[in-house]
Amino acid sequence: MTPSPSSIGTRPATVTLRLRDDRAVRVRPLMRSDREQLIEGFRDLSEDSRYQRFLSPTARLSGRQVTYLTEMDYIDHFAWGVESTDGAGIAIARYVRTGRDVAEAAFTINDAFHGCGLGWRLLQALAMVAAEHGIRRFEMTMLAGNKSMERLARKAGAVFEQPDGGTTRAEAALPPEIWSDLPGAAELLCLAAAAARAG
C-alpha cells in the first residue's frame, strides 16, 4: 500500500492496496458523500452476495438504510470503503460497537473481487481501527455455509457457535498480531483518525 496525494480536487485521500492478482484498489473511510456510490455498488452485487451480507433477500437499499450506512461517528461506527482505480465502489468493511469492548463486524465485497485477499486486508484494517477505540473483540454473524466468511473468521482465530436457524456467529479477539503485516497501516490510521476528528 502507498498513500495517494492528500486530495485532488474534492477526491478524498486514499491508500492504495495491491491485491494478490496484482489489481490495485483504493481504501479510505466511507463518507456521507458516498451515498450514490454505495447504491450503485449494491446494484452490482449478485443476489447471492446481497443475501449473504443482509441475511435475507434484499433487492434494494432503503433511504434509511443508506443514511445509516454512510453517516457514522468513525469511533463506535466505522467503515472502510474500497474503490477501483476508476472510482467504482467494490467493497465495504464495517464495525458497529455493541458493547464496551466488542463490535459487530461485517464485510461486503463485489463478486469480481472474491478470492484475491481483499477480505483479509480489510479485516486487518478494520481491526486496527477498532483497537484504537478500545474494541477488543469482533463478533460476526453469517449464513451457515458461507465459506468465504468462515475462512476469513477462522484466519482471524475466531471461535464459532453452533449454527442456529440458518446462521452462525463467530467471535475473534483482536490482538496486534492480526494487523502486524498490514502494508500502509500508519497511513490508514491517519485517514481513520482524520475521519473521526471531522465526524
Rosetta silent file (secondary structure, phi, psi, omega in degrees, C-alpha in Angstrom):
SEQUENCE: MTPSPSSIGTRPATVTLRLRDDRAVRVRPLMRSDREQLIEGFRDLSEDSRYQRFLSPTARLSGRQVTYLTEMDYIDHFAWGVESTDGAGIAIARYVRTGRDVAEAAFTINDAFHGCGLGWRLLQALAMVAAEHGIRRFEMTMLAGNKSMERLARKAGAVFEQPDGGTTRAEAALPPEIWSDLPGAAELLCLAAAAARAG
SCORE:     score description
SCORE:     0.000 S_00000001
   1 L     0.000  140.960  173.150    0.000    0.000    0.000 S_00000001
   2 E  -136.087  142.815 -179.405    1.141    3.517   -0.689 S_00000001
   3 E   -71.769  144.772  173.436   -0.676    6.714    0.197 S_00000001
   4 L   -83.508  172.870  170.573   -2.138    8.769   -2.586 S_00000001
   5 L   -54.577  152.680 -173.590   -1.812   12.547   -2.620 S_00000001
   6 L   -55.103  -37.275  171.848   -3.845   14.019    0.229 S_00000001
   7 L  -172.218  153.884  174.550   -6.530   15.024   -2.230 S_00000001
   8 E  -127.075  113.307 -173.088   -7.013   16.042   -5.806 S_00000001
   9 L    64.517 -124.270  179.925   -9.871   18.462   -6.206 S_00000001
  10 L  -101.626    4.651 -179.661  -12.625   17.089   -3.997 S_00000001
  11 E   -71.335  128.472 -178.334  -11.410   13.498   -4.110 S_00000001
  12 L   -70.312  160.626  177.133  -10.654   12.274   -0.571 S_00000001
  13 L   -65.603  146.435 -179.985   -7.270   10.883    0.414 S_00000001
  14 L  -137.589  167.435  168.821   -6.824    7.142   -0.087 S_00000001
  15 E  -119.534  130.978 -177.957   -4.312    4.366    0.470 S_00000001
  16 E   -90.586  132.183  179.596   -3.661    2.102   -2.490 S_00000001
  17 E  -118.157  130.296  176.151   -3.642   -1.650   -1.916 S_00000001
  18 E  -100.856  126.585 -174.396   -2.333   -4.123   -4.462 S_00000001
  19 L   -84.730  174.111 -177.425   -4.152   -7.467   -4.379 S_00000001
  20 L   -60.208  -30.385  179.590   -2.777  -10.955   -4.909 S_00000001
  21 L   -90.344   12.908  175.477   -3.757  -10.835   -8.588 S_00000001
  22 L    76.957    3.757  172.511   -1.891   -7.504   -8.929 S_00000001
  23 L   -71.583  144.815  177.707   -5.038   -5.376   -9.250 S_00000001
  24 E  -102.707  138.828  174.601   -4.857   -2.076   -7.395 S_00000001
  25 E  -131.686  158.479 -179.512   -7.700   -0.765   -5.231 S_00000001
  26 E  -111.775  133.426 -176.252   -8.064    2.403   -3.162 S_00000001
  27 E  -117.073  136.668  177.194   -9.067    2.267    0.513 S_00000001
  28 E  -162.441  163.215  174.887  -10.468    5.125    2.601 S_00000001
  29 E   -61.858  139.792  175.246  -13.097    5.784    5.257 S_00000001
  30 L   -67.657  145.758 -174.848  -16.628    5.713    3.877 S_00000001
  31 L  -128.240  163.534  176.414  -18.226    9.177    3.789 S_00000001
  32 H   -56.749  -35.562 -177.741  -21.674   10.772    3.683 S_00000001
  33 H   -71.652   -2.086 -179.741  -20.944   11.815    0.107 S_00000001
  34 H   -90.252   11.565 -176.664  -20.675    8.125   -0.879 S_00000001
  35 H   -53.201  -53.352 -176.095  -24.454    7.589   -0.855 S_00000001
  36 H   -67.297  -37.849  178.502  -24.798    7.222   -4.625 S_00000001
  37 H   -64.125  -38.113  178.463  -21.637    5.156   -4.939 S_00000001
  38 H   -65.129  -43.762  179.059  -22.935    2.808   -2.228 S_00000001
  39 H   -61.796  -43.772  178.814  -26.280    2.427   -4.014 S_00000001
  40 H   -64.944  -42.567  178.927  -24.530    1.707   -7.327 S_00000001
  41 H   -62.844  -37.445  177.899  -22.164   -0.760   -5.687 S_00000001
  42 H   -64.112  -39.950  178.878  -25.100   -2.566   -4.094 S_00000001
  43 H   -62.274  -30.746 -177.917  -26.767   -2.881   -7.501 S_00000001
  44 H   -78.503  -11.445  178.685  -23.587   -4.519   -8.833 S_00000001
  45 L   -74.177  147.508  173.861  -23.669   -7.270   -6.200 S_00000001
  46 L   -70.410  161.183  177.566  -25.055  -10.648   -7.130 S_00000001
  47 H   -57.785  -39.172  179.961  -28.280  -11.765   -5.488 S_00000001
  48 H   -64.638  -43.059  179.922  -26.265  -14.321   -3.515 S_00000001
  49 H   -65.299  -38.401  176.463  -23.822  -11.698   -2.203 S_00000001
  50 H   -62.683  -43.964 -178.898  -26.699   -9.460   -1.118 S_00000001
  51 H   -62.798  -43.108 -178.940  -28.334  -12.353    0.677 S_00000001
  52 H   -66.398  -33.956 -178.801  -25.113  -13.303    2.455 S_00000001
  53 H   -75.748  -43.597 -174.412  -24.496   -9.728    3.623 S_00000001
  54 H  -100.982   -1.737  174.836  -28.024   -8.916    4.842 S_00000001
  55 L    63.191   19.307  176.582  -29.050  -12.493    5.751 S_00000001
  56 L  -163.681  161.090  176.716  -32.289  -12.104    3.817 S_00000001
  57 L   -61.349  125.456 -178.299  -33.388  -11.312    0.257 S_00000001
  58 L  -136.189  103.668 -176.357  -32.646   -7.612   -0.284 S_00000001
  59 L   -78.320  -33.725 -179.977  -33.422   -6.191   -3.708 S_00000001
  60 L  -154.497  161.911  177.498  -32.531   -2.595   -2.881 S_00000001
  61 L   -90.747  137.252  175.339  -31.448   -0.371   -0.001 S_00000001
  62 L   -77.374  162.778  176.458  -33.982    1.981    1.557 S_00000001
  63 H   -57.863  -38.928  179.082  -33.151    5.636    2.099 S_00000001
  64 H   -64.796  -41.455  177.706  -32.971    4.971    5.839 S_00000001
  65 H   -62.981  -43.880 -179.161  -30.511    2.120    5.306 S_00000001
  66 H   -62.460  -41.588  177.617  -28.297    4.258    3.073 S_00000001
  67 H   -61.170  -47.494  179.429  -28.274    7.037    5.675 S_00000001
  68 H   -59.867  -40.380 -175.149  -27.345    4.580    8.426 S_00000001
  69 H   -76.672  -17.858 -176.762  -24.586    3.033    6.309 S_00000001
  70 H  -114.359  -10.234  179.829  -22.988    6.341    5.303 S_00000001
  71 L  -114.551  111.610 -173.794  -23.426    8.553    8.394 S_00000001
  72 L  -145.586  168.994 -179.386  -21.247    7.452   11.312 S_00000001
  73 L   -96.315   -6.596  178.425  -19.047    8.820   14.077 S_00000001
  74 L    66.063   13.701  175.554  -15.939    6.817   12.997 S_00000001
  75 L  -121.620  -64.588  176.214  -15.418    5.694   16.620 S_00000001
  76 L   -85.135  -20.598  178.154  -18.333    3.448   17.624 S_00000001
  77 E  -136.538  116.807 -175.620  -19.376    3.024   13.995 S_00000001
  78 E  -138.572  146.657  176.137  -16.662    2.935   11.342 S_00000001
  79 E  -144.927  135.427  167.895  -16.457    1.731    7.749 S_00000001
  80 E   -90.682  134.011  170.304  -13.717    1.389    5.164 S_00000001
  81 E  -106.110  144.498  179.399  -14.795    1.919    1.586 S_00000001
  82 E  -125.090  133.458  178.233  -12.857    0.368   -1.289 S_00000001
  83 E  -131.406  156.408  175.105  -12.967    1.564   -4.866 S_00000001
  84 E   -73.774  171.320 -179.088  -11.287    0.588   -8.103 S_00000001
  85 L   -66.270  -17.057  175.374   -8.762    2.928   -9.673 S_00000001
  86 L   -96.202    8.626  172.786  -11.546    4.304  -11.883 S_00000001
  87 L    92.842    3.303  178.829  -13.670    5.161   -8.840 S_00000001
  88 L   -78.285  134.030  178.052  -16.203    2.303   -8.862 S_00000001
  89 E   -71.114  131.804 -176.479  -17.201    1.095   -5.391 S_00000001
  90 E  -128.725  -15.352 -178.652  -16.205   -2.529   -4.824 S_00000001
  91 E  -163.690  154.912  173.405  -16.178   -3.279   -1.079 S_00000001
  92 E  -140.986  135.549  172.302  -17.099   -2.081    2.398 S_00000001
  93 E  -123.146  130.020 -169.446  -15.830   -3.314    5.761 S_00000001
  94 E  -138.609  145.089  165.464  -17.702   -2.054    8.814 S_00000001
  95 E  -127.415  150.196  173.927  -17.870   -2.391   12.566 S_00000001
  96 E  -132.812  120.887 -179.282  -20.566   -1.187   14.951 S_00000001
  97 E   -62.926  132.815  178.350  -19.844   -1.231   18.669 S_00000001
  98 L  -118.240   -7.217  178.636  -22.344   -3.396   20.549 S_00000001
  99 L  -158.832 -176.729 -176.087  -20.703   -3.337   23.990 S_00000001
 100 L   -54.998  -45.313 -175.731  -17.874   -1.720   25.913 S_00000001
 101 L  -131.394   26.013 -178.891  -15.138   -3.625   24.093 S_00000001
 102 E  -134.708  146.434  178.644  -16.977   -5.603   21.415 S_00000001
 103 E  -140.921  151.447  172.211  -18.294   -4.725   17.964 S_00000001
 104 E   -85.944  128.596  179.302  -20.207   -6.448   15.198 S_00000001
 105 E  -111.837  143.350  179.915  -18.109   -6.619   12.016 S_00000001
 106 E  -145.329  151.079 -175.156  -19.464   -7.103    8.502 S_00000001
 107 E  -135.690  137.013  174.415  -17.941   -7.244    5.033 S_00000001
 108 E  -131.319  122.935 -177.614  -19.377   -6.737    1.549 S_00000001
 109 E  -131.981  129.546  177.086  -17.173   -7.405   -1.469 S_00000001
 110 L   -53.903  140.266 -175.231  -18.140   -7.233   -5.135 S_00000001
 111 H   -54.187  -34.076 -177.902  -18.217  -10.713   -6.661 S_00000001
 112 H   -68.594  -11.173 -178.365  -15.441   -9.837   -9.127 S_00000001
 113 H  -115.167   18.123  174.497  -13.076   -9.284   -6.184 S_00000001
 114 L   -75.600  145.093  171.577  -13.695  -12.507   -4.274 S_00000001
 115 L    78.058   16.115 -178.961  -10.717  -14.743   -3.604 S_00000001
 116 L  -117.442   14.619  175.848   -7.938  -12.170   -4.111 S_00000001
 117 L    89.878   -0.153 -177.684   -7.102  -11.418   -0.474 S_00000001
 118 H   -65.899  -40.165 -179.091   -9.152   -8.226   -0.155 S_00000001
 119 H   -58.202  -43.646 -179.162  -11.325   -9.570    2.675 S_00000001
 120 H   -67.160  -43.392  178.357   -8.325  -10.319    4.889 S_00000001
 121 H   -61.128  -38.458  178.906   -6.704   -6.927    4.282 S_00000001
 122 H   -68.831  -38.750  176.613   -9.999   -5.248    5.158 S_00000001
 123 H   -62.411  -42.840  178.436  -10.370   -7.294    8.325 S_00000001
 124 H   -58.971  -49.509 -177.037   -6.834   -6.293    9.319 S_00000001
 125 H   -65.155  -37.535  179.571   -7.502   -2.603    8.657 S_00000001
 126 H   -68.650  -43.627  179.523  -10.867   -2.708   10.440 S_00000001
 127 H   -62.312  -40.245 -179.800   -9.441   -4.491   13.487 S_00000001
 128 H   -60.465  -45.773  179.327   -6.609   -1.972   13.730 S_00000001
 129 H   -67.172  -43.375  179.933   -9.013    0.983   13.849 S_00000001
 130 H   -58.050  -44.436 -179.472  -11.354   -0.790   16.272 S_00000001
 131 H   -61.693  -33.931  176.967   -8.472   -1.489   18.671 S_00000001
 132 H   -61.420  -23.980 -177.570   -7.585    2.209   18.618 S_00000001
 133 L  -109.378   23.263  172.188  -11.046    2.866   20.078 S_00000001
 134 L    83.446    9.964  178.485  -10.933    0.229   22.808 S_00000001
 135 L   -88.321  128.914 -174.938  -12.626   -2.612   20.942 S_00000001
 136 L  -112.341  -12.065 -177.663  -11.028   -5.964   21.759 S_00000001
 137 E  -142.942  144.129  170.165  -13.338   -8.440   20.036 S_00000001
 138 E  -107.713  136.479  166.945  -15.257   -8.736   16.797 S_00000001
 139 E  -106.800  140.139  179.748  -18.497  -10.670   16.525 S_00000001
 140 E  -132.934  126.811  176.519  -19.509  -11.803   13.049 S_00000001
 141 E  -106.592  130.927 -176.993  -22.891  -13.207   12.053 S_00000001
 142 E  -144.018  158.912  172.517  -23.033  -15.164    8.821 S_00000001
 143 E   -65.597  136.438  174.113  -25.204  -17.631    6.974 S_00000001
 144 L   -59.522  129.296 -177.711  -24.276  -21.184    7.829 S_00000001
 145 L    96.712   -1.006  174.650  -22.341  -22.399    4.816 S_00000001
 146 L   -78.067   88.595 -171.170  -20.891  -19.000    3.889 S_00000001
 147 H   -63.863  -36.323 -178.981  -17.446  -20.478    3.250 S_00000001
 148 H   -63.333  -46.559  179.322  -15.749  -17.167    2.416 S_00000001
 149 H   -68.948  -36.724  177.498  -16.751  -15.573    5.726 S_00000001
 150 H   -60.415  -45.800  179.519  -15.963  -18.757    7.616 S_00000001
 151 H   -63.069  -41.229  179.962  -12.430  -18.814    6.183 S_00000001
 152 H   -62.544  -46.867 -179.695  -11.950  -15.138    6.974 S_00000001
 153 H   -64.757  -42.201  179.681  -13.124  -15.569   10.568 S_00000001
 154 H   -64.341  -37.655  177.870  -11.027  -18.704   11.091 S_00000001
 155 H   -62.044  -30.361  177.375   -7.917  -16.926    9.777 S_00000001
 156 L   -83.773    2.321  178.828   -8.531  -14.319   12.485 S_00000001
 157 L    80.566   23.849 -175.612   -8.683  -17.091   15.091 S_00000001
 158 L   -69.114  150.485  172.487  -12.423  -16.837   15.674 S_00000001
 159 E  -103.015  131.904 -175.220  -14.375  -19.233   17.850 S_00000001
 160 E  -101.669  141.664  169.073  -17.658  -20.378   16.304 S_00000001
 161 L   -86.444  165.076  175.112  -21.004  -21.014   17.954 S_00000001
 162 L   -66.775  139.840  177.508  -23.249  -23.816   16.786 S_00000001
 163 L   -55.036  144.690 -179.140  -25.424  -22.748   13.821 S_00000001
 164 E  -140.175  113.910  176.798  -28.863  -21.522   14.852 S_00000001
 165 L    63.270   32.262  177.287  -31.732  -21.056   12.420 S_00000001
 166 L    91.757   -5.428  176.531  -29.515  -20.989    9.362 S_00000001
 167 E  -122.251  161.502  174.732  -26.967  -18.528   10.749 S_00000001
 168 E  -137.903  153.482  179.147  -23.856  -18.904   12.841 S_00000001
 169 E  -116.872  146.550  176.928  -21.860  -16.480   14.954 S_00000001
 170 E  -131.837  148.884  178.356  -18.130  -16.231   15.406 S_00000001
 171 E  -129.553  129.301 -178.297  -16.092  -14.198   17.855 S_00000001
 172 E  -125.168  131.872  170.595  -12.485  -13.170   17.274 S_00000001
 173 E   -71.634  157.987 -174.966  -10.076  -11.425   19.632 S_00000001
 174 L  -120.951   66.350  175.345   -8.164   -8.516   18.109 S_00000001
 175 L   -74.043  157.262 -179.998   -4.506   -8.752   19.153 S_00000001
 176 H   -56.958  -22.894  179.835   -1.997   -6.550   17.271 S_00000001
 177 H   -59.135  -25.485 -178.078   -0.663   -9.652   15.526 S_00000001
 178 H   -62.361  -42.036 -176.311   -3.711   -9.596   13.271 S_00000001
 179 H  -108.304   15.504 -174.621   -2.625   -6.395   11.504 S_00000001
 180 L   -63.565  -26.101 -179.768    1.131   -6.598   12.127 S_00000001
 181 L  -108.772   22.413 -178.947    1.896   -7.220    8.434 S_00000001
 182 L   -77.403  112.871  176.711   -0.678   -4.786    7.028 S_00000001
 183 L   -64.284  143.280  177.601    1.030   -2.581    4.420 S_00000001
 184 L    73.481   17.429 -175.644    0.212    1.095    4.750 S_00000001
 185 H   -57.968  -45.253 -177.907   -1.024    0.667    8.335 S_00000001
 186 H   -62.104  -42.018 -179.876    0.255    4.054    9.512 S_00000001
 187 H   -66.556  -39.181  178.097   -1.339    5.860    6.569 S_00000001
 188 H   -64.587  -41.302  178.003   -4.646    4.063    7.107 S_00000001
 189 H   -62.253  -38.136  177.613   -4.647    5.018   10.791 S_00000001
 190 H   -62.061  -43.220  178.528   -4.064    8.642    9.806 S_00000001
 191 H   -63.641  -42.336 -179.839   -7.076    8.542    7.471 S_00000001
 192 H   -64.999  -41.368  179.326   -9.233    6.939   10.169 S_00000001
 193 H   -65.137  -40.254  178.421   -8.162    9.498   12.758 S_00000001
 194 H   -64.048  -39.054  177.811   -8.888   12.380   10.395 S_00000001
 195 H   -64.171  -40.810  179.891  -12.371   10.965    9.717 S_00000001
 196 H   -65.186  -39.030  178.942  -13.060   10.692   13.451 S_00000001
 197 H   -66.187  -38.658 -178.232  -11.983   14.302   14.016 S_00000001
 198 H   -78.275  -28.193 -175.363  -14.184   15.504   11.158 S_00000001
 199 L   -73.940    0.000    0.000  -17.109   13.248   12.033 S_00000001
